[in-house]
Amino acid sequence: MKPGTKLKSAVCGTEVVVIRCAGGSIECGGAAMSEGAVPAGEPSADFAGGSVTGKRYVDAGGTIELLCVKPGKGSLALGGVALQLKDAKPLPASD
């Protein structure tokens, strides 16, 4: 997978664009995401926290970064480990 790839969830309406990826299985709602997935079914109860449009999601090691372009009911994960919202960089002081 390379940067710019658009992935769709197999269990909800979530769509993401890959910003950075070092490998691994990207999942949403407990099911693997793919470029041509058609949503069917419901997200797993463990991964049903939802995703937010315009937010970036990263793993603890910073090896993957995804930009959510369409929200859904499923939570994003990498190999079964939930991804976190990326914190915004603080702006420099204008003093």
C-alpha positions as CSV (number, residue, x, y, z in Angstrom):
1,M,0.0,0.0,0.0
2,K,1.3,3.5,-0.8
3,P,0.4,7.0,0.2
4,G,-2.7,8.3,-1.6
5,T,-4.5,5.0,-1.6
6,K,-8.2,5.3,-0.8
7,L,-9.6,2.5,1.4
8,K,-13.2,1.6,2.2
9,S,-14.7,-0.2,5.2
10,A,-16.4,-3.6,4.7
11,V,-18.9,-3.0,7.6
12,C,-19.7,0.7,7.5
13,G,-19.5,3.9,5.4
14,T,-16.0,4.9,6.6
15,E,-13.4,5.8,3.9
16,V,-9.8,6.9,4.5
17,V,-6.8,8.0,2.5
18,V,-3.4,6.6,3.4
19,I,-1.0,9.4,4.3
20,R,1.8,7.1,5.6
21,C,2.0,3.3,5.9
22,A,4.7,0.9,6.8
23,G,2.6,-2.3,6.4
24,G,0.1,-4.2,8.3
25,S,-3.6,-4.9,8.1
26,I,-5.7,-1.7,8.2
27,E,-9.1,-2.5,9.7
28,C,-12.4,-0.6,10.4
29,G,-15.1,-2.0,12.7
30,G,-13.1,-5.2,13.1
31,A,-12.9,-6.1,9.4
32,A,-10.1,-5.4,6.9
33,M,-10.4,-2.4,4.6
34,S,-9.8,-2.5,0.9
35,E,-10.1,-0.3,-2.2
36,G,-13.2,-1.9,-3.5
37,A,-15.1,-2.9,-0.4
38,V,-18.9,-2.7,-0.3
39,P,-20.3,-2.1,3.2
40,A,-22.3,-5.1,4.5
41,G,-23.0,-6.1,8.1
42,E,-22.3,-4.2,11.3
43,P,-19.0,-3.3,13.0
44,S,-17.7,-5.5,15.8
45,A,-18.8,-4.2,19.3
46,D,-15.1,-3.8,20.2
47,F,-14.5,-1.5,17.2
48,A,-17.8,0.5,17.0
49,G,-16.6,3.8,18.4
50,G,-16.9,5.6,15.0
51,S,-14.6,7.7,12.8
52,V,-14.6,11.5,12.2
53,T,-14.3,13.2,8.8
54,G,-11.2,15.4,8.5
55,K,-9.3,13.8,11.4
56,R,-6.0,12.0,11.1
57,Y,-5.5,8.6,12.8
58,V,-2.1,7.3,13.8
59,D,-0.7,4.3,15.7
60,A,1.4,4.5,18.8
61,G,4.7,4.1,16.9
62,G,3.8,6.7,14.2
63,T,4.3,4.1,11.4
64,I,0.8,4.7,9.9
65,E,-1.3,7.8,9.3
66,L,-4.8,7.8,7.8
67,L,-7.0,10.7,6.9
68,C,-10.7,10.0,7.3
69,V,-12.6,11.4,4.3
70,K,-16.0,9.8,5.0
71,P,-17.3,9.0,8.6
72,G,-18.8,5.8,9.7
73,K,-19.7,3.7,12.8
74,G,-16.5,1.6,12.8
75,S,-13.3,2.5,14.6
76,L,-10.0,2.3,12.8
77,A,-7.3,-0.2,13.8
78,L,-4.0,-1.6,12.6
79,G,-3.7,-5.4,13.1
80,G,-6.4,-5.4,15.8
81,V,-4.9,-2.4,17.8
82,A,-7.1,0.7,17.8
83,L,-5.6,3.9,16.1
84,Q,-5.6,7.2,18.0
85,L,-6.6,10.7,16.8
86,K,-3.5,12.6,15.8
87,D,-2.9,15.7,18.0
88,A,-2.7,19.1,16.3
89,K,0.7,20.8,16.3
90,P,0.7,23.9,18.5
91,L,1.1,27.2,16.7
92,P,4.1,29.3,17.6
93,A,3.5,32.2,19.9
94,S,3.1,35.6,18.3
95,D,4.7,37.6,21.1
